Amino acid sequence: MRLAYASRQLPRMAWYAGHLYVMRRLSEHIRQQEGEDTRSKSRSDSRIDRRLNADMAALLKQDLANIEAGIYPLPADRDGSLLTLLDRSRLFFRDLAEVHERRKRKATREVLNDSTRGRRPDYYLQNFHFQSGGWLTEESAERYDTQVEVLFRGTANAMRRQALVPIAEVFAGRDQRKLSLLDLGCGTGRFLDSVKQAWPRLPVLGLDLSEAYIRHARRHLEHRSRTNLVVANAEAIPVPGESCDAVTSIFIMHELPPEVRRTVIAEASRVLKPGGRLVLMDSLQQGDEPDYDGMLERFPQYYHEPYYQSYVSENFPAIARRTGLTHRDDTKAFVSKVMVFDKTAD
Ligand SMILES: C[S@@+](CC[C@H](N)C(=O)[O-])C[C@H]1O[C@@H](n2cnc3c(N)ncnc32)[C@H](O)[C@@H]1O
């Protein structure tokens, strides 16, 4: 198992870490040409790098331990053929120059125009990560997973899989065909893919505000049964109250303004059955790992993340409590964490 795991994960990580390396060198080169000081790494940067490497290794060890414990099967990341991978790399690298320009101009609202205004909430119509198209275009959806995997050095899926652990706890010993899971802000469907690898007959619903991302998710998950994907707002989930056994939200809480976060968590609580479980997975917060606090502070300036600063100091257990959810625990996974909440059983 160890060998099979390593033979799948290590080349994948090398591929995305290679992209990160090239991206950093390109950015350094451009900044030097623009007369910026690109001083060499400080001692503290090298210490953080060592810490990141150690935490990444701990994540892989945990991922493998979960597989060996039978919590989920040996994962297939399903990144696509070599041609697809190369094409996504091309899209990724091609956007870097535009990202750089947007960052310099602090241009964050290019996706707000006459054809989009009013069709999506105002907070949503931004060039998150300074990327072209924000969440709105086919190219953005095609590029998204490469961007995320590059940012996390090929461990994004491994981090997402850590959210399967608390779900496995509540699903244990139950007939998966009679349960249901709802993924809020499902994006291109990578987390739902892991869910379906673990529970192939589980009915799942993925919801996202982006038509392009939902189309991509439909293609990615087309061979999966009992999988429904809809364009909808997580602030008004189009399913009846008390109808889901598990609700998940992966890497979306930091994208939402504080008041919207509260509405979405209240909605998740509404649709959960008594005894159901909400799993929120997202970035670490301030104070979780003091070594990373500086990095968390710099992140939203480099990648346009307008609500990240409020996210890192948000009190999720308190928000959840007000909606009838009890905080169970948090588990750290590299630079993210899995927060678990239960709806009181009647
Ligand atoms: C950072 S991505 C995370 C996607 C995915 N969960 C993952 O694991 O990569 C954030 C996603 O949340 C979606 N989103 C943001 N606000 C939303 C809302 N109010 N309702 C539904 N989806 C939303 C975006 O369209 C985008 O696909």
The ligand as an SDF file (V2000), in Angstrom:
LIG
                    3D

 27 29  0  0  0  0  0  0  0  0999 V2000
  -12.0190   28.4560   -3.3770 C   0  0  0  0  0  0  0  0  0  0  0  0
  -13.2960   27.7160   -4.2880 S   0  0  0  0  0  0  0  0  0  0  0  0
  -13.5250   26.1490   -3.4670 C   0  0  0  0  0  0  0  0  0  0  0  0
  -14.0700   25.1170   -4.4130 C   0  0  0  0  0  0  0  0  0  0  0  0
  -14.0550   23.6760   -3.8940 C   0  0  0  0  0  0  0  0  0  0  0  0
  -14.8920   23.4940   -2.7390 N   0  0  0  0  0  0  0  0  0  0  0  0
  -12.6570   23.1610   -3.6290 C   0  0  0  0  0  0  0  0  0  0  0  0
  -12.5080   22.2870   -2.7720 O   0  0  0  0  0  0  0  0  0  0  0  0
  -11.7220   23.5600   -4.3150 O   0  0  0  0  0  0  0  0  0  0  0  0
  -14.7160   28.5980   -3.7630 C   0  0  0  0  0  0  0  0  0  0  0  0
  -15.9670   28.1860   -4.5080 C   0  0  0  0  0  0  0  0  0  0  0  0
  -17.0880   28.7000   -3.7900 O   0  0  0  0  0  0  0  0  0  0  0  0
  -18.0430   29.1340   -4.7190 C   0  0  0  0  0  0  0  0  0  0  0  0
  -18.9080   30.1060   -4.0250 N   0  0  0  0  0  0  0  0  0  0  0  0
  -18.5490   31.2920   -3.4790 C   0  0  0  0  0  0  0  0  0  0  0  0
  -19.6160   31.8720   -2.9040 N   0  0  0  0  0  0  0  0  0  0  0  0
  -20.6630   31.0280   -3.0580 C   0  0  0  0  0  0  0  0  0  0  0  0
  -22.0180   31.0410   -2.6650 C   0  0  0  0  0  0  0  0  0  0  0  0
  -22.5290   32.0590   -2.0060 N   0  0  0  0  0  0  0  0  0  0  0  0
  -22.8040   29.9920   -2.9820 N   0  0  0  0  0  0  0  0  0  0  0  0
  -22.2940   28.9380   -3.6760 C   0  0  0  0  0  0  0  0  0  0  0  0
  -21.0130   28.8670   -4.0760 N   0  0  0  0  0  0  0  0  0  0  0  0
  -20.2090   29.8900   -3.7790 C   0  0  0  0  0  0  0  0  0  0  0  0
  -17.2330   29.6890   -5.8780 C   0  0  0  0  0  0  0  0  0  0  0  0
  -17.9880   29.7500   -7.0690 O   0  0  0  0  0  0  0  0  0  0  0  0
  -16.0700   28.7030   -5.9410 C   0  0  0  0  0  0  0  0  0  0  0  0
  -16.3650   27.6280   -6.7960 O   0  0  0  0  0  0  0  0  0  0  0  0
  1  2  1  0
  2  3  1  0
  2 10  1  0
  3  4  1  0
  4  5  1  0
  5  6  1  0
  5  7  1  0
  7  8  2  0
  7  9  1  0
 10 11  1  0
 11 12  1  0
 11 26  1  0
 12 13  1  0
 13 14  1  0
 13 24  1  0
 14 15  1  0
 14 23  1  0
 15 16  2  0
 16 17  1  0
 17 18  1  0
 17 23  2  0
 18 19  1  0
 18 20  2  0
 20 21  1  0
 21 22  2  0
 22 23  1  0
 24 25  1  0
 24 26  1  0
 26 27  1  0
M  CHG  2   2   1   9  -1
M  END
$$$$
